[in-house]
């Protein structure tokens, strides 16, 4: 039996699916088929001046350009041994938190929720969930406004640069952000209640979860370590020694950890850092487990709960946004321009994108031009894990109609929230 989905809609980018399964349920072949061409952005960067890099890497993705820009700035700052100011760190954290919020809100309502009710049309979705639609749009509007205020525009920011920003926002902008955050939190509660009451499918498979790790906070901007299950390693060791890139499968890198697939994103971050969730996020997490009679380990055993993990993270990062905004309002919002001293060097940075840990590495020469770069995106890392989960799912749905088989396959793929554009950069 063959299961073919020429195009998987409601994901970021273009992909399809193909599998061959025996009558007994043995999966003989299975593959997520990438339908986008390789853009060779890493090749484009070679020979470019370091000042040009942040703007170029933002073009990797229109959904998460912020993290690509910030991670590039950070990697280059490490290569140039340039330390940024505390104000720059605060602005970058708020900037990055807002991107995670808007990406999760878009995915949850418009891409994932329809699967629970077999809804294909966005118009039908809006009719069935008008209150939730308004809430999701309010959340995105709030987060995109932050991106615009700090980055200069809502997509592909123009103000971030090595060492800081070309222009700082006004204090009145942050006062407005703080006031609007209250409405965004109330809107998220509406969305949270809806996802709390859904009937989630069950799919269990032993999974390795990886994310940045810290003993002090819920890490997303930067951290010293990566945690995968109980194994902790430095960012450099994980990037250089533990993860293996398969470059034989164009047009993307396919990454494994010591030959094994692993999962990233909201569910992995919460598993590894749940003790540092903010109060409201922690409250909703506990309520969800109580309502569904789940222990911690049972929550993380079901990959479909990645969806509610995104809900929890929206609440968490909204609370983070409030805290950071208060700190920024206490500052004078003035920053000395950092002098960039060009020298030969290399730098690696890791930050949490909406879908998981993003690694960005650069080598530069004495003239400040890029000699080599390597950008490993979250989707390139978790695609192997997604395929392993699909191998578990397919034997369970063989007796269903062809339409239902495809629907359930697409639904599981969308739980992962893949970004094909990032994976084929």
ABEGO torsion letter per residue (X at the ends): XBBBBABBBGBBEBBBBBBBBBAAGBBABBBBBBABBBAGAAAAABGBBAAAAAAAAAAABAABAAAAAAAAAAAAAAAAGBBBBAAAAAAAAAAAAAAAAAAAAAAAAAAAAAAAAGBABAAAAAAABAAAAAAAAAAAAAAAAAAAAAAGBABGBAABBBGEBABBBBAAAAAAAAAAAAAAAAAAAAAAAAAAABBBBBBBBBBBBBBBBBAABBBAABBABBBBEABBBBAAAAAAAABBBBAABOABBBBBBGGBBBBBEAAAAAAAAAAABBAAAAAAAAAAAAAAGBBAAAAAABAAAAAAAAAAAAAAAAAAAAAAAAAAAABAGBBBBBBBBBBBEBBBBBBBBAAEBBBBBBBBBAAGBBABBBBBBAAAAAAAAAAAAAAAAAAAAAABBAAAAAAAAAAAAAAAGBBAAAAAX
